Amino acid sequence: MEKLTDIRWYDTVESTNDEARRLVGELDNLSVIAARCQTAGRGQGDHKWHSRPGENLTFSVVLKFGGDALAPLAARDALLITEAVTLALRLYLKRRGVAARIKWPNDIYAGDLKICGILIENILRGQDVASSIVGIGLNLNQTEFPADLPNPVSLSLLTGRKYDPEKELLRFHSILSKCVEKTNTARGRRYLHRVFEEFGSGLLNTALPATTMSTPASKSDKALDSSAPPSICTRQSSPLRSISSFTALTLS
């Protein structure tokens, strides 16, 4: 294993989300666990994430709220995490000439092809989000996929270029850091709501099921372009509460 700034690269790991959760107590805000080979990558529900070793980006980012990290975040406002992450992915892909959209519940699509999957797991303390583990699988250089995957695509297939995974992760991390900082202020949060409403094609205006945790409501990304172990685990599957399968891990 090697460490580059706040990004820890592993040659092989079962699941970057699982590894990040195991280490969450010692990791700083915006730390990253990345793997060249992920042997048990997870998607929503029982789905698995398929990625050819060394060809794509499979990683998890740890976000921490309160204290010296990001501003406190109430669990009812956890959608802001989704908004920041999806905006960062949109900007990253846009800067490489690829227009992206959300396909519920946890995919990023380029046209009608899946290029990225997300799994967000939030660790709660009381009524607040203490930490969030943001797992991302981004198809980068892979050009051949298993036949049972109906519509995968990679950045390389779309652009005809090859990419250095470590450099691309650093580039995405820089964009994500700026997007996540938007959660620190009321103005930034309103901005994330507005952009997500555009990106999500009006999904925030759809009525939320009674089981969801909150109802934050609210066109341009020029502003950003310029510039203790869990004791209870419950799963929420509302596609409007998160682009990912939302797992709340409650700290004692």
Residue pairs with C-beta under 8 A, 6 or more apart in sequence:
1 8
1 9
1 10
1 11
2 8
2 9
3 9
4 166
4 170
5 170
6 28
6 30
6 31
6 32
7 31
7 32
7 34
7 59
7 166
7 169
7 170
7 173
8 31
8 32
8 33
8 34
9 34
9 35
9 36
9 166
10 16
10 19
10 33
10 34
10 35
10 36
11 35
11 36
11 37
12 35
12 36
12 37
12 38
12 39
12 53
13 19
13 33
13 35
13 37
13 38
13 39
14 38
14 39
14 40
15 38
15 40
15 41
15 42
15 135
16 33
16 34
16 35
16 38
16 41
16 58
16 59
16 60
16 135
17 42
17 60
17 119
17 121
17 133
17 135
18 40
18 42
19 33
19 35
19 60
20 27
20 31
20 33
20 60
20 61
20 62
20 133
20 135
21 121
21 123
21 133
21 230
21 249
23 33
24 62
24 123
24 131
24 133
27 33
27 62
28 62
28 64
28 69
29 62
29 63
29 64
29 69
29 70
30 61
30 62
30 63
30 173
30 176
30 177
30 180
31 61
31 62
32 59
32 60
32 61
32 62
32 169
32 173
33 59
33 60
33 62
34 57
34 58
34 59
34 60
34 165
34 169
35 58
35 59
36 53
36 54
36 165
37 53
37 54
38 49
38 51
38 58
38 137
40 48
41 48
41 49
41 50
41 51
41 58
41 135
41 137
42 48
42 49
42 119
42 135
43 49
43 106
43 117
43 119
43 137
43 245
44 105
44 106
44 117
44 119
44 237
44 244
44 245
45 237
45 245
49 58
49 117
49 137
50 145
50 146
50 149
51 58
51 137
51 139
51 142
52 142
52 144
54 165
55 140
55 141
55 142
55 154
55 165
56 137
56 138
56 139
56 140
56 141
56 142
56 154
56 165
57 136
57 137
57 138
57 140
57 165
57 168
57 169
57 172
58 136
58 137
58 138
59 135
59 136
59 169
60 133
60 134
60 135
60 136
61 133
61 134
61 136
61 173
61 176
62 131
62 132
62 133
62 134
63 69
63 70
63 81
63 131
63 132
63 133
63 134
63 180
64 70
64 130
64 131
65 71
65 72
65 73
65 128
65 129
65 130
65 131
65 132
66 72
66 73
66 128
66 130
70 180
70 181
70 183
70 184
71 183
71 184
71 185
72 128
73 80
73 81
73 128
73 129
73 183
74 127
74 128
74 129
74 214
75 122
75 124
75 127
75 128
75 129
75 213
75 214
75 248
76 127
76 213
76 214
76 216
77 189
77 214
77 216
78 122
78 129
78 132
78 213
78 214
78 241
78 242
78 246
79 196
79 214
79 216
79 241
79 242
80 183
80 189
80 192
80 216
81 120
81 122
81 129
81 132
81 134
81 183
81 242
82 120
82 196
82 242
82 243
82 244
83 192
83 193
83 195
83 196
84 176
84 179
84 180
84 182
84 183
84 192
85 118
85 120
85 134
85 136
85 176
85 179
85 243
86 102
86 108
86 118
86 196
86 199
86 200
86 243
87 179
87 192
87 195
87 196
87 199
87 221
87 224
88 172
88 175
88 176
88 178
88 179
88 180
89 100
89 108
89 116
89 118
89 136
89 138
89 172
90 100
90 108
90 199
90 221
91 175
91 179
91 221
91 224
91 225
92 171
92 172
92 175
93 99
93 100
93 108
93 110
93 115
93 155
94 100
94 221
96 155
96 159
97 158
97 159
98 110
98 115
98 155
98 158
98 159
99 110
99 111
100 108
100 109
100 110
100 115
100 116
101 108
101 109
101 110
101 199
101 201
102 108
102 109
102 199
102 200
102 201
102 203
102 243
103 109
103 114
104 203
104 239
104 243
105 237
105 239
105 242
105 243
105 244
105 245
106 117
106 118
106 119
106 242
106 243
106 244
106 245
107 114
107 116
107 117
107 118
107 243
108 114
108 115
108 116
108 117
108 118
109 115
110 153
110 158
112 151
113 151
113 152
113 153
114 139
114 151
114 152
114 153
115 138
115 139
115 152
115 153
115 154
115 155
115 158
116 136
116 137
116 138
116 139
117 136
117 137
118 134
118 135
118 136
118 137
118 243
118 244
119 134
119 135
119 244
119 245
120 132
120 133
120 134
120 135
120 242
120 243
120 244
120 245
120 246
120 247
121 132
121 133
121 135
121 244
121 246
121 247
121 249
122 129
122 131
122 132
122 133
122 246
122 247
122 248
122 249
123 129
123 130
123 131
123 132
123 133
123 230
123 248
123 249
123 250
123 251
124 130
124 248
124 249
124 250
124 251
125 250
125 251
130 251
135 244
138 155
138 172
139 152
139 153
139 154
139 155
140 154
140 155
140 156
140 163
140 165
140 168
141 154
141 155
141 156
141 162
141 163
141 165
142 152
142 154
142 156
143 154
143 156
143 157
145 152
155 161
155 163
156 162
156 163
178 224
178 227
179 192
179 224
181 188
182 188
182 189
182 191
182 192
182 224
183 189
183 192
190 218
191 223
191 224
193 204
193 216
193 217
193 218
194 218
194 219
195 219
195 220
195 221
196 204
196 218
197 203
197 204
197 205
197 218
198 219
203 239
203 240
204 216
204 217
204 218
204 240
205 217
206 240
208 215
208 238
208 240
208 241
209 238
209 240
211 236
211 238
212 236
212 238
212 240
212 241
213 236
213 241
213 246
214 241
228 251
228 252
229 251
230 249
230 250
230 251
231 250
231 251
231 252
232 248
232 249
232 250
233 247
233 248
233 249
233 250
234 247
234 248
235 245
235 246
235 247
235 248
236 242
236 245
236 246
236 247
236 248
237 245
237 246
238 246
